[in-house]
Amino acid sequence: MDNYYGYRPFGVEHSIIPERPNMNECFTVWSDQMDLIPSAQNIPDLINSFLGWRDALAPFVKGILDEIARSFSATAAPSFKKTSYLQINNSLPIPLERELLQDKHEDGHMVTVIHSNTPGLEIYANGKESEVILPILPARNEVVLSPGSVLTALTGGAISPLYHHVRNHGLDNRQSLMYFVNPEIDKPLYSWVKSSRNERIDIREQVQNAPLMFGLPPIEAL
C-alpha cells in the first residue's frame, strides 16, 4: 500500500509520537496521478469532486502566495499544482478520555486549505501574555488557510507555521477536507530572504522530508 494514494487506514499517521496515532482514516488524491489510486476507475464521482475542489482552490491559493512572494521581492510563488494533494479525514468516534483526535502540530507544507464540517479544529495564537488556543469552525462557504513551515523557510522566518490540534467532542460524523500545497522542487528552491551568512538557502530537502515527522515516508512525487 502507498500511503499517499487513495485510502489510508487508521494508525499510520501521528502528530507527535507513533504511540498516539491521529484518530482518523483518510483518502488522498495526489495531483492528476489517478492511475496510482487503487480501483480509481470505480469511484469517478469521488475523484472528480476532489479535482473540482482543487481547481477552484488553486487560483485562490496562487493569488495569495504570489502577493506574499512579491512582498519579499520575489517575482512569484513557486509552482505547486503538480505537487500538491487533496485529503479528506474521517475522524473515528472514540471515548472522551482521549482529549485530542490530533495532537499539536503544523502541517509542514507551504499552506494548507482546510474545511471542516463540525467543531474540533483549534489553533495556537499569540496572546498579549501567553499562547491562546482558539476554536475555529469555517462556515459552509469558508475555508481556513494555514501557513506551514515551508512558507516559514521561504520567508526567512517572517511567517510562522500555524500550530493546531483537533479536540475530541465525541462526534461520530466529523470530516475535514484539506488541500496540502507543496512547491515543485525539480530545480533548486531558494528562500526569499538571505540568511545570516548573506546567502539564500535551498530548501528542497526540507520540503521532501517534512512528512517524516508524521511517520510518513519522504514525498518522492515531488
trRosetta pair geometry for C-beta under 8 A, 3 or more apart (Angstrom, degrees):
i j d omega theta_ij theta_ji phi_ij phi_ji
1 8 8.0 138 155 -111 124 62
2 5 4.8 25 91 30 117 102
2 6 7.7 86 70 34 87 98
2 36 6.6 -52 66 174 152 108
3 8 5.3 64 -153 -115 74 117
3 12 5.7 179 -127 171 128 149
3 13 7.8 145 -176 -58 131 97
3 216 5.7 -146 107 -134 141 97
3 217 7.0 134 43 16 121 95
4 28 5.9 -101 -175 110 41 148
4 30 5.7 39 151 -58 101 139
4 36 8.0 -7 93 132 90 136
4 85 7.1 -116 -173 -94 93 174
4 216 7.7 100 -66 -172 88 125
4 219 7.3 115 -100 -126 149 78
4 221 6.8 -158 133 -10 157 131
5 28 6.3 -101 -105 89 17 102
5 29 7.9 54 -140 -116 60 32
5 30 5.8 -66 -92 7 79 119
5 33 7.0 -80 -109 106 122 111
5 36 4.1 -97 -129 125 162 102
5 37 5.0 -136 171 -83 96 60
5 38 7.5 118 119 -10 101 71
6 27 6.5 -42 -177 -149 38 77
6 28 6.6 -21 29 56 16 73
6 36 7.7 -145 -18 121 100 70
6 37 4.2 137 -64 -147 98 77
6 38 5.1 15 -84 28 176 81
6 39 7.8 93 -129 46 141 79
6 40 7.4 -115 -85 -70 109 87
7 25 7.3 -2 -168 171 88 109
7 26 7.6 158 -152 91 47 44
7 27 5.4 -25 -94 -102 58 80
7 38 7.5 -59 22 51 95 113
8 12 5.5 -94 178 41 103 149
8 13 7.1 45 145 -19 136 114
8 25 6.7 176 89 -166 61 65
8 26 4.9 -4 56 64 105 88
8 27 7.3 -176 16 -84 75 30
8 28 6.3 36 -14 -6 116 113
9 12 6.4 109 69 -22 65 109
9 25 5.5 -31 -143 -123 38 106
10 21 6.7 107 174 125 74 138
10 22 8.0 -135 -142 89 70 69
10 23 7.2 10 -140 -152 115 39
10 24 6.7 -176 -102 97 86 19
10 25 4.9 -63 -47 -69 76 82
10 92 6.0 16 -93 -34 142 145
11 21 4.9 -46 -123 -128 39 174
12 21 7.3 93 40 -145 27 126
12 215 6.7 178 156 110 56 119
12 216 7.3 58 147 -86 102 82
13 21 6.6 98 76 -158 44 87
13 22 5.0 -17 98 23 93 121
13 26 7.8 3 16 13 141 131
13 214 5.0 -2 -156 162 91 107
13 215 5.7 177 -127 61 40 109
13 216 6.2 2 -104 -51 92 103
14 17 6.2 -74 147 86 148 25
14 18 5.3 -158 -5 -102 153 35
14 19 7.9 65 -122 39 155 34
14 20 5.9 107 -149 83 117 62
14 21 4.9 -88 -83 -112 88 46
14 22 5.9 -175 -112 -21 34 75
14 103 7.7 15 176 27 79 114
14 214 6.2 174 62 -162 49 57
14 215 5.1 68 25 -9 90 132
15 20 7.3 -54 44 105 85 104
15 22 6.0 98 -32 -72 91 95
15 102 5.1 113 -47 -175 140 80
15 103 4.0 -177 81 57 130 85
15 104 6.8 142 147 64 132 29
15 105 4.0 -126 -160 -36 101 134
15 165 7.4 94 167 -118 169 84
15 214 6.8 -5 -97 -117 35 84
16 20 6.2 9 57 64 99 123
16 103 4.6 -46 -12 91 114 149
16 104 7.3 47 -62 58 116 70
16 105 7.0 -141 -57 -70 70 101
17 20 5.5 66 66 24 84 94
18 21 6.9 8 -168 -69 49 79
18 215 5.7 112 -94 -93 91 137
20 103 6.1 56 120 -29 134 131
22 89 7.8 -69 148 -144 130 132
22 101 6.9 43 -166 149 69 72
22 102 4.8 11 -127 -101 97 90
23 91 6.1 43 108 -156 90 79
23 92 5.1 -116 169 48 84 97
23 94 5.5 -76 -157 -10 145 141
23 98 7.0 128 -57 117 148 145
23 101 4.3 -104 53 -151 112 75
23 102 7.1 -131 26 -53 76 60
23 168 7.3 22 57 -90 154 113
24 89 4.3 22 157 -174 153 100
24 90 5.8 152 -161 73 91 41
24 91 4.8 -51 -93 -97 100 48
24 92 6.1 -170 -97 -9 38 81
24 101 6.6 61 -39 168 98 115
24 102 7.5 -24 0 -57 117 105
25 89 7.6 151 79 -154 34 57
25 90 5.3 -16 63 60 84 100
25 92 6.8 80 -10 -54 87 103
26 87 5.4 10 178 -176 127 103
26 88 6.2 167 -153 83 75 47
26 89 4.8 -31 -95 -98 102 61
26 90 6.9 176 -87 15 45 72
27 46 7.8 -41 140 166 152 133
27 87 7.0 165 81 -150 43 59
27 88 5.2 -2 52 52 92 95
28 85 5.8 24 -174 157 99 129
28 86 7.0 158 -154 86 53 52
28 87 4.6 -12 -102 -101 80 89
29 34 7.7 -1 -150 -97 97 71
29 37 6.9 -12 -112 -73 71 142
29 47 6.4 146 -115 -134 137 71
29 50 4.3 93 25 144 157 155
29 51 7.0 -107 144 -58 148 74
29 54 7.7 -114 98 -41 120 136
29 85 6.3 176 88 -163 46 84
29 86 4.6 -4 57 59 97 102
29 87 7.7 -169 24 -73 63 46
30 33 5.1 -18 89 47 99 113
30 36 6.9 -23 49 69 121 132
30 85 4.2 -32 -109 -106 61 121
30 221 6.1 -52 174 -171 142 177
31 81 7.0 100 -128 145 93 61
31 82 5.2 36 -131 -161 141 42
31 83 6.7 8 -65 -63 127 18
31 84 6.8 110 -75 58 79 51
31 85 6.5 -59 -25 -85 61 75
31 221 7.4 -171 8 163 127 135
32 51 7.6 63 -103 -117 73 124
32 82 7.7 -49 14 -124 95 67
33 36 4.7 10 144 13 107 118
33 37 7.7 131 113 -22 72 85
33 221 7.2 -113 -8 -134 158 133
34 37 5.7 -51 -162 23 51 113
34 40 4.7 157 176 162 89 160
34 47 6.1 54 -123 -158 118 145
35 40 7.1 -111 -95 32 21 145
37 40 3.9 89 82 -70 107 111
37 47 7.3 168 68 -98 162 120
39 42 4.6 -24 170 23 97 120
39 43 6.9 70 122 -4 89 100
40 43 6.4 -81 -153 50 39 90
40 44 7.9 78 156 -80 69 56
40 47 6.0 64 -165 -71 95 146
41 44 7.1 1 -161 -56 37 92
43 46 4.3 -23 164 35 107 120
43 47 5.9 114 108 -23 85 93
44 47 5.7 -60 -145 41 34 110
44 48 5.9 31 160 -18 70 110
45 48 5.9 -56 -143 39 27 109
45 49 6.4 32 155 -23 62 106
46 49 5.7 -55 -151 32 30 112
46 50 6.6 31 152 -19 63 103
47 50 5.7 -54 -155 33 33 113
47 51 6.4 23 154 -12 67 108
48 51 5.7 -56 -142 42 34 107
48 52 6.1 39 156 -24 66 106
49 52 5.7 -52 -145 34 29 113
49 53 6.6 29 155 -18 62 104
50 53 6.0 -61 -157 35 29 109
50 54 6.4 30 149 -20 65 107
50 86 4.8 163 -168 89 104 152
50 88 8.0 -110 -99 -26 105 110
51 54 5.3 -49 -146 36 37 117
51 55 6.2 37 155 -20 67 104
51 86 7.9 -140 -72 4 41 149
52 55 5.8 -53 -146 36 30 109
52 56 6.5 30 154 -18 63 105
53 56 5.8 -57 -151 36 32 110
53 57 6.3 21 156 -13 67 112
53 86 6.6 107 82 -125 116 145
53 177 7.1 -64 170 161 164 137
53 179 7.3 -152 130 -67 103 118
54 57 6.0 -66 -146 41 28 104
54 58 6.1 37 161 -38 67 105
54 84 7.7 157 -145 101 112 110
54 86 5.5 -100 -68 -52 107 127
54 179 6.4 150 -110 -120 70 120
55 58 6.1 -36 -135 15 29 116
56 59 7.8 -71 -179 30 28 96
56 60 7.4 14 143 -6 61 119
57 60 5.4 -71 -158 45 45 115
57 61 5.8 39 153 -21 82 109
57 113 5.4 -174 -159 70 139 170
57 143 7.6 54 -115 -29 114 175
57 179 5.2 -179 109 -19 160 172
58 61 5.9 -57 -143 39 29 108
58 62 6.1 31 159 -21 65 108
58 80 7.9 -172 -140 84 92 96
58 81 5.6 36 -140 -101 138 103
58 84 7.9 159 -104 63 95 145
59 62 5.6 -53 -142 37 32 113
59 63 6.4 36 158 -23 64 103
60 63 6.0 -54 -153 30 27 111
60 64 6.8 19 154 -12 61 107
60 113 8.0 83 93 -103 121 146
61 64 6.0 -60 -152 39 33 107
61 65 6.1 23 157 -12 70 112
61 80 7.4 -84 120 73 129 140
61 111 6.5 -171 -146 70 108 131
61 113 6.5 -96 -77 -47 117 128
61 145 7.8 169 -108 -126 80 117
61 179 7.3 -125 -54 113 146 134
61 181 5.7 -168 -177 -93 149 151
62 65 6.0 -61 -140 44 28 105
62 66 5.9 31 160 -23 66 110
62 77 6.8 -161 -147 56 59 123
62 80 7.7 -167 -86 38 83 109
63 66 5.9 -55 -144 35 24 111
63 67 6.6 25 157 -18 60 105
64 67 5.9 -57 -155 34 30 110
64 68 6.6 28 151 -16 65 105
64 111 7.6 11 98 -17 129 171
64 145 6.9 -63 142 -161 173 160
65 68 5.5 -52 -148 37 37 112
65 69 6.2 40 152 -23 67 104
65 77 3.5 7 138 -49 108 168
65 80 7.7 61 46 -5 172 140
65 110 6.7 24 -114 154 133 135
65 111 7.0 -138 -74 -1 108 129
65 181 7.7 -147 -57 147 144 149
66 69 5.5 -51 -146 35 33 114
66 70 6.4 32 156 -20 65 104
66 76 4.9 -24 -124 -142 94 78
66 77 5.2 -103 -73 1 50 97
67 70 5.9 -53 -147 35 31 110
67 71 6.7 34 153 -23 62 104
68 71 5.8 -56 -156 31 33 113
68 72 7.1 13 152 -2 64 105
68 77 6.8 49 63 -75 96 115
68 151 7.5 -10 139 -156 157 114
68 155 7.3 -65 167 -79 112 124
68 159 7.3 -5 -156 -42 132 153
69 72 6.1 -73 -160 46 35 98
69 74 3.9 -80 179 78 91 116
69 75 7.1 -27 138 72 124 33
69 76 5.5 77 89 -174 154 18
69 77 4.4 -155 -38 -63 134 64
69 154 7.9 -53 -100 157 81 130
69 192 6.6 -162 -141 -92 67 148
70 73 7.4 42 -169 -87 39 17
70 74 6.6 -100 -75 65 31 64
70 75 7.6 7 -91 -166 75 14
70 76 7.5 8 -56 -89 85 43
72 154 7.8 150 59 143 167 87
72 155 6.1 -138 -73 -122 149 75
72 156 8.0 156 -139 11 134 106
72 158 7.6 180 -88 34 119 151
72 192 3.8 61 130 141 138 138
72 193 6.3 -82 -157 -56 123 85
73 192 7.1 151 59 -177 71 103
74 77 7.4 84 109 -77 132 41
74 192 4.7 -76 -44 -120 124 117
77 80 7.4 -23 128 -21 110 117
77 110 7.5 98 -173 -168 125 151
77 183 7.6 -127 164 -102 85 107
78 110 7.6 -156 52 -78 108 148
78 154 8.0 -128 -7 -108 112 139
78 183 3.5 42 90 -145 144 114
78 184 6.0 -158 163 38 108 73
78 189 6.0 3 -91 -132 148 115
79 82 7.1 26 137 19 110 98
79 83 8.0 98 114 17 79 107
79 183 7.2 97 68 -156 44 67
79 184 4.8 -3 82 9 93 126
80 83 5.9 -90 -156 59 53 91
80 84 5.0 47 156 -36 95 119
80 110 6.7 -87 -104 25 146 146
80 181 5.2 29 165 -170 149 87
80 182 6.0 157 -148 77 96 40
80 183 5.5 -61 -89 -101 91 40
80 184 6.4 -146 -90 -23 37 78
81 84 6.3 -60 -133 28 23 109
82 184 6.0 44 60 -90 107 115
83 182 4.5 -96 128 91 101 105
83 183 6.8 0 77 111 139 18
83 184 4.9 164 -7 -87 135 62
83 185 7.4 114 -127 5 168 77
83 219 7.8 89 -169 144 98 136
83 221 6.7 161 -131 119 72 94
83 222 5.0 62 -145 -115 125 75
84 109 7.8 81 -123 -160 90 135
84 179 6.5 33 159 174 121 83
84 180 6.0 -175 -160 92 79 58
84 181 4.7 -11 -117 -119 133 46
84 182 5.2 174 -86 27 65 74
85 179 7.8 -174 97 -151 30 52
85 180 5.4 -5 60 55 74 103
85 182 7.8 15 3 7 81 114
86 177 7.3 -8 -171 -173 96 87
86 178 7.0 161 -155 87 50 55
86 179 5.6 -21 -101 -102 74 68
86 180 7.6 -175 -85 17 23 77
87 177 7.6 168 89 -153 45 46
87 178 4.9 -11 62 60 90 101
87 180 6.5 26 6 -12 114 113
88 175 6.1 0 -177 -174 100 108
88 176 7.1 168 -153 85 54 45
88 177 5.0 -17 -103 -102 83 72
88 178 7.6 175 -84 19 34 71
89 175 6.6 163 83 -154 56 56
89 176 4.6 1 50 53 106 94
89 177 8.0 -155 21 -70 69 31
89 178 7.2 38 -10 -5 102 112
90 174 7.7 135 -160 88 45 58
90 175 5.4 -16 -101 -103 63 89
91 101 5.3 -23 -139 -153 120 153
91 120 7.2 -130 -55 -136 164 172
91 166 7.3 -147 -98 147 133 142
91 171 7.1 57 85 81 130 95
91 174 4.0 -4 36 78 129 109
91 175 7.1 -145 6 -77 81 38
91 176 7.7 63 -35 -4 101 96
93 170 7.2 42 -150 -166 87 50
93 171 7.3 -124 -102 101 86 33
93 172 4.2 -6 -71 -105 128 83
94 98 5.4 -18 125 45 130 127
94 101 7.4 150 32 -104 124 82
94 168 6.4 -66 70 -139 100 138
95 98 6.5 98 77 10 73 85
95 170 8.0 -1 -156 -107 26 93
96 99 7.6 39 176 -95 63 46
96 168 6.1 173 -126 117 55 115
96 170 5.3 -29 -70 -66 99 110
98 101 7.6 92 123 -82 112 44
98 168 5.8 87 98 -16 78 163
99 167 6.8 -47 161 -143 73 76
99 168 6.0 180 170 31 21 108
100 103 5.4 101 108 -87 144 51
100 104 7.9 -53 -155 -32 165 62
100 165 5.1 -40 -145 167 132 125
100 166 6.3 112 -169 74 79 55
100 167 6.0 -58 -109 -107 65 43
100 168 6.1 -157 -106 -15 9 93
101 120 6.4 -4 21 -169 132 128
101 166 4.2 -52 62 103 104 111
101 167 7.1 36 6 104 89 9
101 168 5.1 133 -46 -74 82 82
101 174 7.7 -128 -57 88 171 147
102 105 6.8 -77 158 21 105 118
102 165 5.7 -169 94 -158 75 64
102 166 4.1 58 31 24 98 106
103 165 5.8 -43 -176 -124 22 115
104 124 6.9 44 -140 -38 115 134
104 163 5.6 23 -174 174 95 112
104 164 7.2 177 -137 92 60 17
104 165 4.7 -52 -76 -59 54 112
105 163 6.7 179 94 -145 13 77
105 164 7.2 -39 63 62 59 60
105 165 7.1 101 14 -89 70 69
105 213 7.7 157 -146 127 114 118
105 214 7.5 72 -161 -88 154 97
106 146 7.8 -168 -149 157 78 113
106 148 5.6 147 157 -134 102 70
106 149 5.8 108 108 -35 134 95
106 161 3.6 47 -157 149 158 132
106 162 6.3 134 -123 68 100 42
106 163 5.1 -67 -60 -89 90 61
106 164 7.5 95 -96 16 54 75
107 112 4.6 62 32 -37 170 137
107 146 6.4 94 2 108 128 124
107 148 4.6 -81 69 -98 86 125
107 161 7.6 -166 32 -162 64 116
107 180 6.6 -147 165 -124 131 101
108 148 5.3 -46 43 -179 8 128
108 149 5.5 -17 -116 35 49 108
108 150 6.8 68 168 -26 46 94
108 161 7.9 14 -68 -127 37 146
108 210 3.3 151 169 178 124 123
108 211 6.8 174 99 -65 151 43
108 213 6.5 166 -68 41 143 123
108 214 7.6 -129 9 -20 144 113
109 112 5.7 107 52 -58 130 82
109 148 4.2 94 55 33 52 158
109 150 5.6 -47 169 19 24 126
109 151 7.9 27 113 -18 53 93
109 180 4.9 -168 -68 -171 160 83
109 181 5.5 120 154 62 126 55
109 182 5.4 -89 -141 -74 96 69
109 210 7.1 159 -65 115 49 163
110 147 7.6 -58 158 -145 47 65
110 148 6.1 57 68 49 6 102
110 150 4.7 -67 -73 90 54 119
110 151 4.8 92 -159 -57 59 91
110 154 7.3 22 -123 -5 94 141
110 181 4.8 -69 60 106 104 99
110 182 6.5 157 -2 -110 96 25
110 183 5.8 98 -51 -37 128 88
111 145 5.7 -8 -177 -173 129 87
111 146 6.3 144 -164 74 71 47
111 147 5.5 -41 -103 -102 81 47
111 148 6.2 -171 -91 4 24 89
111 151 6.2 49 -56 -42 75 141
111 181 4.9 8 59 47 74 128
112 145 7.6 160 80 -156 47 42
112 146 4.4 -15 58 61 94 106
112 148 6.3 81 -19 -44 93 115
112 178 5.5 -23 -171 -160 107 109
112 179 6.9 154 -160 74 54 53
112 180 5.5 -13 -110 -105 88 61
112 181 6.9 -163 -83 14 36 84
113 143 5.1 7 -174 164 92 139
113 144 7.4 151 -159 76 45 49
113 145 5.8 -15 -103 -102 69 68
113 146 7.8 -174 -77 20 22 78
113 178 6.7 145 76 -158 55 52
113 179 4.1 4 49 47 107 106
113 181 7.2 69 -11 -28 92 112
114 121 6.9 130 143 -113 144 160
114 138 7.4 161 105 -11 78 134
114 143 6.3 143 67 -171 41 82
114 144 4.4 -24 63 61 102 100
114 145 7.8 -173 20 -74 79 23
114 146 6.1 33 -7 -8 120 118
114 176 6.2 -17 -161 -173 95 110
114 177 7.4 145 -155 79 45 52
114 178 5.4 -10 -101 -103 71 81
115 138 5.5 -84 -128 67 70 141
115 142 7.4 152 -114 95 96 53
115 143 5.0 -64 -64 -110 93 79
115 144 7.4 162 -76 14 44 78
115 176 7.0 164 85 -156 43 62
115 177 5.0 -9 61 57 93 98
116 119 7.8 97 119 -105 130 11
116 120 6.5 -133 177 50 153 102
116 121 5.4 175 -4 -16 155 123
116 137 6.5 -90 79 -132 109 67
116 138 6.7 120 38 30 71 93
116 174 7.1 -1 -170 -168 104 90
116 175 7.2 174 -146 94 61 44
116 176 4.4 -23 -97 -102 86 88
116 177 7.7 -177 -78 20 40 64
117 173 7.4 -69 97 128 128 91
117 174 6.7 -178 65 -143 89 48
117 175 5.3 29 16 56 120 83
117 176 7.6 -143 5 -78 73 46
118 137 7.5 -51 161 -131 22 120
118 169 7.3 -136 143 57 115 137
118 171 5.2 -179 130 176 159 173
118 173 6.8 110 -28 88 142 79
118 174 4.6 -98 53 -106 122 84
118 175 7.9 84 12 27 95 54
119 135 6.2 1 -154 -172 106 128
119 137 5.1 -53 -94 -76 67 131
119 167 7.5 -27 140 66 91 109
119 169 5.7 68 87 -30 102 157
119 171 7.8 142 58 -27 74 144
120 166 4.6 21 152 -165 105 84
120 167 5.2 -155 -148 55 56 67
120 168 7.4 40 -130 -80 103 23
120 169 6.0 -115 -81 -2 84 108
120 171 7.4 -102 -58 28 120 130
120 174 5.8 60 -20 -152 150 149
120 176 8.0 -110 75 -56 126 120
121 135 7.1 110 85 -159 57 61
121 136 4.9 -56 105 68 106 91
121 137 6.9 149 48 -79 99 56
121 144 7.1 -161 135 12 156 164
121 164 6.2 -1 -167 177 84 131
121 166 5.8 -26 -87 -105 51 77
121 176 7.3 111 -58 -104 118 135
122 133 5.2 25 163 178 121 98
122 134 6.4 165 -159 80 74 34
122 135 5.0 -40 -99 -94 86 55
122 136 6.7 154 -107 11 30 80
122 164 6.3 161 84 -158 44 80
122 165 5.7 -16 62 63 95 76
122 166 7.3 157 17 -103 79 26
122 167 5.6 52 -11 -23 125 109
123 133 7.3 164 80 -152 35 54
123 134 5.3 -21 59 61 85 91
123 136 5.6 38 -9 -18 107 129
123 146 7.8 -156 -107 -113 122 109
123 162 5.9 -31 -146 178 117 105
123 163 7.2 124 -160 85 65 51
123 164 4.6 -38 -102 -97 62 98
124 131 5.4 -7 -171 -176 99 119
124 132 7.5 142 -159 73 49 42
124 133 6.0 -26 -99 -97 61 67
124 162 7.6 161 51 -174 76 59
124 163 4.3 -11 35 82 126 102
124 164 6.6 -149 0 -79 79 43
125 131 7.1 144 74 -162 36 66
125 132 4.9 -31 70 68 90 95
125 133 7.7 159 21 -94 78 17
125 134 5.4 19 2 -2 124 122
126 131 6.4 -46 -105 -108 47 62
126 132 7.3 33 127 18 5 89
127 130 5.6 2 60 66 115 47
127 131 6.5 141 13 -138 93 8
127 132 4.0 96 -48 -32 114 113
135 167 7.6 -52 -105 16 101 135
136 144 5.8 73 148 -95 138 144
136 164 7.9 -55 28 -131 127 130
138 142 3.8 -150 -168 96 99 100
138 143 5.7 26 -136 -102 166 18
138 144 5.6 -135 -52 -34 120 85
139 142 4.4 77 46 7 78 116
146 162 4.4 -119 -156 61 85 134
146 164 6.8 -65 -131 -9 142 137
147 151 4.6 -96 -161 68 99 145
147 152 7.1 115 147 -48 112 78
147 159 5.2 -102 -178 152 163 116
147 160 7.2 108 92 88 127 39
147 161 5.9 -138 110 -121 81 43
147 162 5.4 108 49 -13 70 97
148 151 5.8 105 59 13 56 97
148 152 7.3 -99 123 -5 39 96
148 161 5.2 22 -152 -126 33 104
148 162 7.6 -62 -74 31 46 77
148 210 7.8 54 157 -159 130 151
149 152 4.7 -43 -146 33 47 123
149 153 6.4 51 153 -22 69 96
149 161 4.6 -26 -62 -60 67 135
149 206 7.4 -115 121 167 107 121
149 210 7.0 169 64 -122 114 120
150 153 5.7 -48 -151 33 34 111
150 154 6.5 36 149 -19 64 104
150 182 7.2 113 -7 -130 174 62
150 183 6.6 -169 164 3 137 106
150 203 6.9 137 -144 138 75 136
150 206 6.8 160 -102 117 75 109
150 207 5.5 63 -114 -100 124 84
150 210 6.9 -56 -53 -65 103 150
151 154 5.5 -49 -144 36 36 114
151 155 6.2 16 161 -3 67 111
151 159 5.3 -50 133 91 106 129
151 161 7.5 134 57 -88 94 69
152 155 6.4 -72 -146 49 24 96
152 157 5.9 29 -178 -106 86 40
152 158 8.0 180 -142 47 54 47
152 159 5.9 -129 -93 86 56 70
152 160 6.0 38 -105 -130 115 29
152 161 5.3 -58 -36 -40 132 82
153 156 7.8 35 -175 -70 30 28
153 191 5.8 -110 153 -96 71 109
153 201 7.4 -95 -176 85 100 119
153 203 4.5 122 139 -124 140 150
153 206 5.8 135 -66 91 167 159
154 183 7.9 125 -72 -37 133 150
154 191 5.5 -174 -135 -133 30 64
154 192 5.4 42 168 -2 76 99
154 193 8.0 98 145 8 39 88
154 203 6.9 -106 -68 25 64 158
155 158 4.1 -98 150 45 113 99
155 159 4.6 67 49 15 158 95
155 191 7.5 -106 0 -164 13 94
155 192 6.1 -6 -98 51 43 115
155 193 6.1 47 176 -10 34 124
156 191 5.7 106 -64 164 75 130
156 192 6.9 -108 -17 71 96 71
156 193 2.7 -65 -25 73 138 139
156 194 7.4 6 -94 47 141 28
156 195 7.4 -166 -126 -86 105 51
157 160 7.4 19 -170 -81 61 68
157 193 7.7 -94 26 70 72 149
158 193 6.9 134 -18 -40 114 154
166 176 7.8 -106 -106 -29 139 148
169 174 7.7 119 48 -61 103 139
171 174 4.7 93 93 -39 125 104
182 207 6.3 116 -161 -171 100 109
182 219 7.0 -103 -140 121 168 170
182 222 6.2 -92 141 -98 138 118
183 189 5.7 116 117 -134 138 150
183 207 6.2 -84 53 -122 94 151
184 189 7.9 165 89 -76 51 125
184 222 7.1 176 -139 -160 42 79
185 189 5.3 -68 -115 -17 82 129
185 204 4.2 131 -164 -132 127 98
185 207 5.4 169 -55 77 144 144
185 208 6.5 -111 66 -52 159 99
185 222 5.1 29 35 157 108 113
188 202 4.8 -70 -154 -120 97 118
188 204 6.7 -102 -133 -30 45 125
189 202 6.3 100 59 -156 53 67
189 203 5.5 -70 98 55 101 81
189 204 5.2 125 28 -66 103 80
189 207 6.9 28 61 -14 152 144
190 200 4.0 47 179 139 119 121
190 201 6.7 142 -148 71 68 30
190 202 5.7 -43 -88 -87 66 57
190 203 7.4 125 -128 1 19 85
191 194 7.7 159 92 -79 108 21
191 195 7.4 87 60 -51 143 84
191 200 5.3 -161 58 -160 75 79
191 201 4.9 29 1 49 118 82
191 203 6.0 90 -57 -32 84 121
192 200 7.6 28 -92 -133 7 117
193 200 7.6 144 79 -114 25 82
194 197 7.9 -126 168 74 91 53
194 198 5.3 7 165 -149 134 38
194 199 6.0 116 -153 43 88 12
194 200 5.7 -67 -100 -66 63 66
195 198 7.1 -71 71 -3 64 16
195 199 5.5 -18 37 60 104 69
195 200 7.3 163 -9 -97 85 21
195 201 5.7 71 -44 -37 125 108
202 205 7.7 71 116 1 89 89
203 206 4.7 -45 -174 38 83 120
203 207 6.1 88 128 -27 87 96
204 207 5.6 -56 -151 34 35 113
204 208 6.3 25 158 -14 70 109
205 208 6.0 -59 -145 40 31 106
205 209 6.0 5 166 1 67 118
206 209 6.5 -74 -138 49 22 95
206 210 6.5 50 160 -60 62 89
207 210 6.3 -32 -158 -16 25 114
207 219 7.6 -70 139 48 75 126
207 222 6.4 -176 127 -175 111 166
208 218 5.0 29 153 -170 88 109
208 219 5.4 -134 -146 51 58 83
208 220 8.0 65 -157 -80 106 31
208 222 5.5 -144 -99 62 85 139
209 212 5.2 -13 178 -5 80 122
209 218 5.1 -34 -97 -108 57 103
210 213 6.8 -46 -179 16 51 106
210 219 7.5 -1 46 -9 88 116
211 214 5.6 -64 -165 43 61 105
211 216 3.7 -65 165 82 116 110
211 217 6.6 13 98 75 128 28
211 218 6.5 163 50 -109 105 27
211 219 6.0 117 -4 -45 128 88
212 215 7.8 59 -171 -64 36 14
212 216 7.0 -109 -78 67 26 59
212 217 7.6 19 -85 -144 70 21
212 218 6.6 -1 -52 -69 98 70
217 220 7.4 -6 123 -22 115 98
219 222 4.7 63 112 -12 109 110
